[in-house]
Amino acid sequence: MTSTSTPPGLARFNALEESAALAALHEACASTEWARRLLAARPYAAVEDLCAASDAAMAELTTGDLEEAMAGHPPIGRPRPGDPTSAREQAGMAGAAEELKAEMLELNLAYQEKFGHVFLICATGRTGEQMRDAVKERIGNSPEQEREIVRAELGKINRIRLARLVEEDA
C-alpha cells in the first residue's frame, strides 16, 4: 500500500514524534503496555490495521496492565470535570433522573467493593438504564469472568477512541 492511500488522520498519527504519539495513545487507553505495543507497530496503512493492533495488544495485557487501563476511567455517572471524552461517552447517564443516578452510584460502589475497580462498560450509545442493568447483571460474575468482560469492553472503548484520534479533521 502506498502512503498516498493512507487516510490523512492516520498519516498524521504515523508521522507524530514518538513522545507525542505515546501521549495520544495514552489519552485513548491508560495502559502503558498497550500504548507501547501500538507505538512499536507504526506506521499503519489503514485504520483497520491500527484497530487490529489494538485488539492484539488488549488480548495480551496482564491483570496489572488491565488495572492500569481501568484506572484511567471514571465511574459511570461521574465523568471527571473537564474531561470531554468521558463526558461524551457517558452522555446516556447525563440526562438520567436523579433516582437512576443515585442507584448507579450505589451499584458502582458495590461493584467496586466486590471487584476492586470501577465498573467498566463501553458507554457510548447506551442509556442510563442500559448501564444500570449491565452492572446489575455483571455484579454476579466471578472475578475471572469479569476480567474478560472488562478486557472486551476496554477493546471497544479503545477502538472508538482510536477512530476519533485518526479522524481527518482532528
HUKABEL-V285355 format. One record per residue. N is the residue number from 1. RES is the residue in three letters. D_FIRST is the distance of its C-alpha to the first C-alpha in Angstrom with 1 decimal. Layout:
BEGIN
n=<N N>
res=<RES RES>
d_first=<D_FIRST D_FIRST>
END
This chain:
BEGIN
n=<1 2 3 4 5 6 7 8 9 10 11 12 13 14 15 16 17 18 19 20 21 22 23 24 25 26 27 28 29 30 31 32 33 34 35 36 37 38 39 40 41 42 43 44 45 46 47 48 49 50 51 52 53 54 55 56 57 58 59 60 61 62 63 64 65 66 67 68 69 70 71 72 73 74 75 76 77 78 79 80 81 82 83 84 85 86 87 88 89 90 91 92 93 94 95 96 97 98 99 100 101 102 103 104 105 106 107 108 109 110 111 112 113 114 115 116 117 118 119 120 121 122 123 124 125 126 127 128 129 130 131 132 133 134 135 136 137 138 139 140 141 142 143 144 145 146 147 148 149 150 151 152 153 154 155 156 157 158 159 160 161 162 163 164 165 166 167 168 169 170>
res=<MET THR SER THR SER THR PRO PRO GLY LEU ALA ARG PHE ASN ALA LEU GLU GLU SER ALA ALA LEU ALA ALA LEU HIS GLU ALA CYS ALA SER THR GLU TRP ALA ARG ARG LEU LEU ALA ALA ARG PRO TYR ALA ALA VAL GLU ASP LEU CYS ALA ALA SER ASP ALA ALA MET ALA GLU LEU THR THR GLY ASP LEU GLU GLU ALA MET ALA GLY HIS PRO PRO ILE GLY ARG PRO ARG PRO GLY ASP PRO THR SER ALA ARG GLU GLN ALA GLY MET ALA GLY ALA ALA GLU GLU LEU LYS ALA GLU MET LEU GLU LEU ASN LEU ALA TYR GLN GLU LYS PHE GLY HIS VAL PHE LEU ILE CYS ALA THR GLY ARG THR GLY GLU GLN MET ARG ASP ALA VAL LYS GLU ARG ILE GLY ASN SER PRO GLU GLN GLU ARG GLU ILE VAL ARG ALA GLU LEU GLY LYS ILE ASN ARG ILE ARG LEU ALA ARG LEU VAL GLU GLU ASP ALA>
d_first=<0.0 3.8 6.7 8.3 6.9 8.0 11.6 14.2 16.2 13.6 12.6 16.4 16.8 14.4 16.4 19.8 22.2 22.7 26.1 24.9 22.0 24.5 27.0 24.6 23.8 27.5 28.3 26.2 27.9 30.8 29.9 29.2 27.8 25.3 24.2 24.1 21.8 19.3 19.5 19.1 15.7 14.1 11.6 10.1 6.8 9.2 13.0 13.4 12.1 14.6 17.3 16.8 17.3 20.3 21.8 21.6 23.2 25.8 26.7 27.6 29.7 33.3 36.2 36.6 32.9 33.5 36.7 35.0 32.5 35.4 37.4 34.9 36.0 39.3 41.5 41.0 43.3 43.4 40.3 40.7 42.2 39.7 36.7 35.0 32.4 35.0 37.2 34.5 33.6 37.3 38.2 39.7 42.4 43.1 45.2 46.8 50.6 52.3 53.5 50.0 48.9 51.9 51.2 47.6 48.9 51.3 48.7 46.3 49.1 50.1 46.5 46.1 49.4 48.4 44.9 45.1 42.1 41.3 40.6 36.9 35.3 32.4 34.7 32.4 33.9 36.9 40.5 43.0 44.8 41.6 41.1 44.8 44.8 41.8 43.6 46.8 45.0 43.1 46.1 47.5 44.5 44.9 43.1 40.7 39.9 39.4 37.2 34.7 35.0 34.4 31.3 30.0 31.1 29.5 26.2 26.6 27.7 24.8 22.2 24.2 24.4 20.8 19.9 22.6 21.4 18.0 19.5 18.8 22.4 23.2>
END
